[in-house]
Amino acid sequence: MVIVLLSSNVLAAGQSSNLDKFFFSGGWLMWPLLGLSVITIHLIIQYLFQVRANIFYDRQISVQIAEHLQHGRIMACQELLKNNKSILGRMMLVALTERERGYAAMENAMLEIMEEDRSEFFRKLEWLNIIGNIAPMIGLFGTVWGMIMAFSAIVDAGGRPQPVDLAAGISNALVTTLWGMAVAIPALSGSGYLSNRFEALTARTAVMAEELLAKVPVQS
């Protein structure tokens, strides 16, 4: 992610020498890292929209649900929930369809909805973890490649190379290592934040669902 930002800033300033030092000197491995950086930005932004509170629950709707349930207006509550796409809304709707089977059946139905959403989100979130693990490996590959180039230069120079002979290989090694970490850190940090955010919202949704479930009149 940092690759994209710094590259654009460098280009805007016309500092082509800095771009050569901090990007092109890394060789061809910089292009896969650039691609992973763009993908990381896209995924983090996309997933941030999926961990907003209103995706999980709507406080205004929950008040209306509670009012309907307290007065035994089950049909009206179901009609209200049909137009609500929040996780809490879908949990309550499926719970009400199991009302005749008792609280245990309603609770199990709600848990199934929550687990399905949780599994789907974490399957998608795993891509950030994959990037966070692959990027340093690409950087390490570049490190090894650069050191091979440096030692090859020593051999070619008969064991007495000039500093300039080693510069290309060492630069390749350091730049790819740097940007491997620069891609991995946002990816893993984003994954950790999004995971914690999802779990916090899920826990809050589960509490609200349990409170509403207690208000459902069950037929004996």
N, C-alpha and C positions, 0 to 999 in steps of 0.2 A: 504494500500500500504506500509506503514511504517512497518507493521508487518512482511511482507516478507523480507524486507531489513535487519531489525534488527535481525530477527531470523537467517538468513543466516550468518550474521556477528558473532553472538554469537556462533553459531555452529562451525564456522571456527576457532574461538579462543579457543574452547573447554571449554567455560564458562557455563557449564550446570546449575550452581547455578543461574546465571542471567536469563537464559531461564526459569527456574522454577519460578523465581520471577516475570518476566515480561510477561510470556505467560501462562504457565501451571497452575499457581495459579489462573488464571481467570476461570478455569473450562471448562466445555464442550461448553460454549458459545463462547470460543475463536475460535472454528473451523468454525462456520458460519461467524464470522468476518474475519477469514483468507480467506475463500472462497470469500467473498465480496471484500476483498483487491485485490485478484488476478483478479477478474472480472473488478474491477475499472482500474487496470493497463492496461488490455487488451482493454477495451473500449476507454480509453484516447488515447492510441497509435493508435488504429484503426481510431478514429475520427480525429486525427491530420493529417492523410493522406488525409482526405476528405476536409480539409480546406486549402489546398495549393492553391496558386494563379493560377497555371497552370490548376487546375481542373475547375476554373471559367472562365478564359480567357487566350488566347494566343496572346501576343502583335504582334508577327510576322504575325500571321494569320489575325489579325484585320487590319493590314496595307494592306495586300493583298486583303481583303474584300473591304476596302475603295477604293482601286485602281480599282477593278472590277466594283464597283457600279458607280464610277465617269465616267467610260467609257461606262456604260450601258451594261456591260457583265453579265447579270443576270444568264444565263445558266452556264457560267464558274464559277460564284460565288457559285451557288448551288452545282456544282460538287466538288468544294473545301470544302464546308461545310459538305458534306456527309461523309467525312473522318475525320472530326474534332469532338471529343467527349466532348469538353468543354461546359460549360453551355451557354456561349456567342455564340458559334458555333451553338448549337441546337436552341437557341432563334432566331438567324438570319435566319436559314434554314426554320423554321416554319413561320417566318414573310414573307419570300419571296414567300412561297406557297400561302399566302393570299394577294399578291401584287395587284391583279386585283380588290380587294374589298376595297382598300384604306388604308390610314395610320391608321385609327382607328382600322380596323380589324387586321392589322399587329401588332399594339401595344398590343391589347388584346391577341393575340396569344403568344406574347413574355411574357406577364405577367402570362399567364397560365403555361408556362414552369417554370418560376421562382418560382411561388407559389407551384407547385408540388414538386420541389426540396427542397424548404424551409420546406414544411410540412413533407416530408420524413425525412429530416435531424433532425428536432426538435422532431419528434416522437422517433427516435433512441436516441437522446441526453437525452430524458426524463429518460432513464434508470439510468444515473448518478445522476439525481435528486432524483430518488427513492432510490438508494443506500445511498445517502447523508442524506436522512431522516430516513431510516430504521436503519442504523448503530448506531446512537445515541440512538435509542429506544432499540436496543439490549443491548447496554451498560447500559442504565437505568434499563432494566430488570435485568441485572447482579448486578446492585447496590442494587436494592430491594431484590434480592435473597441473596446477601451477608449479608445485614443487618438482614434479617430473620435468617440466620445462626448464626450471632453474638448474637442476642437476645435469640435464642434457647440455645446457649452455656451458657448464663447468667442464664437462667432458670435451665438448667441441673446442673449448679454449685451451685444451691441454692442461687443465688443472689450475690455470692462472687467469680466470676471467676478469674482465673489467666490470665494475658495478652496473654499467648500462646493459651488459649481457644478461645479468640476472634480474633486471628490473621488470621485464615483461612477465616472467613466470611468477615472481613474488607478488606483483600487482594483481595478476589474475587470481592468485590464491587468496589474497586478503579481501579483494572486492567481492568475490562470490561468497565468501564466508560472511562478510558484513551484510550483504543483501539477503542471504538465506535467513539470517536472524531477523532482519528488518521485515521480512514477509511473515515469518513464523510468529513473532511476538504479537502483532495485531490479531492474527488468526486465532491463536490460543487464548489471548485475553478476551477477544470477542466471544469465543465459545464459552468461556467461563462465566462471563457476565450474562449472556443470553440464557445459559442453563440455570443460573441462580434466579434470574428474573422470572423465567418460566415456572420454576418450582414454587417461588413465592406467590405468584398469581394463582397457581393451581391450588395451593394450600388455602388461600383466601376464598377461592371459588368453592372448594369442598366444604369449608365451614358454612358459607352462605347456603349451599345446597342442603346441608344437614338441618340448618335452622328452618328452611322452608319445608323440608320433608316432614318435620315434626308437626307442621300445621295441616298436613293432608288428612282429611277425614277418611278413614278406611272402613269399608263396609264389613260388617261382621257376618 
